[in-house]
Amino acid sequence: MGGISIWQLLIIALIIVLLFGTKKLRSLGGDLGSAVKGFKKAIGDEEPTVKKDNTEADADFEQKTLSKEEQQSEDQVQKNQKDKEQV
């Protein structure tokens, strides 16, 4: 009681086909399907973005470590640049 029977669903489907036509409904279905497929692909792309190990180099050059004096010199240069930016 109160539910939609199969005959009522068929009548509603027939009215929709008569109103919109099969060509428009086919293109609408294709657009909806491609949208769902794109959504699933976007969701699937985000999952494997796990942080990689730091053992892989980001560029094609070797990293070098600065000595304590060089690092202090570099820090002083950065501080001077910040001071100039603030002026």
N, C-alpha and C positions, 0 to 999 in steps of 0.2 A: 504494500500500500504506500503510495506516495513516491515510489521509485520510478525511474525512467526505464521503460521497456525497450527491447531491441527495435520494435517497430517505430517508436517515437524517435530513436536515434537515426534510423534510416530516413525518415521523413525530413528531419533536420539536415542531414547530409545532402539529400536531394535538393532542398531549398538553397543551400549554400552553393552547390554546383550550378544551379540555374542562375543564381544572382551573379556569381563571379566568373563562371566559365572555367573549363578545365585547364586552359593554357595559363591563366593567371594563378590558379591554385597550384599548378605544377611548379611555376617559377617561385612562388611563395614558399613551397615546401623545400625546394632546392636552396633558397636563401637561408631558411631556418636551419637546414641540415649543415650547411657550411659554417654558419655562425656557431652552432654547437660544437662542430669539429674544431674550429679555431679556439673556442673557449677551452676545450679539453687539452688541446696542444699547449696553450698558454699555462694552464695549471700544471701540466706535466713537465714543462720546461723549468719551472721554479724549484721543483723538488731536488734535482741533482746538483744544485748550486751549493755544494759543500765546500768549505774552505780547504784549499789545497795545502800540501806541506810546503814549508818554506825552503825545502831543499832545491826546488826548481827555481832557476834564475828568471827574473822578469825581463831581462834584456840580454843582449849579446856581449856584454862586457863583464869583466871580472870586478868583483867588489873589493875595495881596498879599505883597510882600517886606518884611521887617522891616529897619529901619536897624540899624546896628551897636549903637547904644545900646539900642534896643528889644530886640534879640536878647540882649544881655548882661543886661538886666533880666529877660527871660523865663527865661534860664538860672539866674539867681539865685533866681527864684520856684520853679523846679523843684527846685533844690538844697535850698531851705528845706523844701519838701514832703517830700523824701526824708529830711531830717534829722528832721522831725516823725514820720514813719512808723517810723523806727528807734528812737525813744524809747519 
